[in-house]
Amino acid sequence: MSSPSGVVKRIDNATLLRGRRVESIAGRILRGVERHFESIDDRFVQLEAELRRHAGVLIEQIIHGLHTVAETVVANTEAISQRRLRLDVR
């Protein structure tokens, strides 16, 4: 028959081995979660770059449209002024 200290030693060793296995599984899960979050972070960086580029293109289009509107307003104002002059001459 084994001594009580021998039983405790076996239980401790089994508990330690089980604990290491749990730590090993938890470590693998944690590494998987970390890799997943790293891939999400990379995707956010890509999306940010795409959004900045797209926003830049939209801003350029808006500026071009504003220039077109401003030029049209100036041209219309000049045309109205010339017609008023012609009407005043009559």
C-alpha positions in Angstrom: 0.0 0.0 0.0 1.3 3.4 -0.8 1.8 6.1 1.8 -0.5 9.1 2.0 2.4 11.4 0.8 2.7 9.1 -2.3 -1.0 9.6 -3.1 -0.7 13.3 -2.7 2.3 13.4 -4.9 0.5 11.4 -7.7 -2.5 13.7 -7.4 -0.4 16.8 -7.6 1.4 15.5 -10.6 -1.9 14.6 -12.4 -3.3 18.0 -11.4 -0.1 19.7 -12.8 -0.3 17.8 -16.0 -4.0 18.6 -16.4 -3.3 22.3 -15.7 -0.5 22.4 -18.3 -2.9 20.8 -20.9 -5.5 23.4 -20.0 -2.9 26.2 -20.3 -1.7 24.8 -23.6 -5.2 24.7 -25.0 -5.9 28.2 -23.6 -2.7 29.4 -25.1 -3.6 28.0 -28.6 -7.1 29.6 -28.3 -5.5 32.9 -27.2 -3.0 32.9 -30.1 -5.9 32.2 -32.5 -7.9 35.1 -31.1 -4.8 37.4 -31.4 -4.3 36.4 -35.0 -8.0 37.0 -35.7 -7.8 40.5 -34.2 -4.5 41.2 -36.1 -6.3 40.4 -39.4 -9.2 42.6 -38.4 -6.7 45.4 -37.6 -5.1 44.9 -41.0 -8.5 45.1 -42.7 -9.4 48.4 -40.8 -6.1 49.9 -42.1 -7.0 48.8 -45.6 -10.5 50.2 -45.3 -9.2 53.5 -43.9 -6.9 53.9 -46.9 -9.7 53.1 -49.3 -12.0 55.6 -47.6 -9.4 58.3 -47.6 -8.8 57.8 -51.4 -12.5 57.7 -52.1 -13.2 60.8 -50.0 -10.3 62.6 -51.9 -11.9 61.7 -55.2 -15.3 62.9 -54.0 -13.9 66.2 -52.7 -12.1 66.8 -56.1 -15.5 66.2 -57.9 -17.3 68.6 -55.5 -14.6 71.3 -56.0 -14.8 70.9 -59.8 -18.6 71.2 -59.6 -18.4 74.4 -57.5 -16.0 75.9 -60.0 -18.4 75.1 -62.8 -21.3 76.7 -60.9 -19.2 79.8 -60.0 -18.1 80.2 -63.7 -21.8 79.8 -64.8 -22.9 82.5 -62.3 -20.2 84.9 -63.4 -21.1 84.3 -67.1 -24.9 84.8 -66.4 -24.2 87.9 -64.4 -22.2 89.4 -67.3 -24.9 88.4 -69.8 -27.6 90.0 -67.6 -25.5 93.2 -67.3 -24.9 93.4 -71.0 -28.7 93.0 -71.7 -29.5 95.7 -69.2 -27.1 98.0 -70.9 -28.7 97.3 -74.2 -32.2 97.9 -72.8 -31.0 101.1 -71.1 -29.7 102.4 -74.5 -33.1 102.0 -76.2 
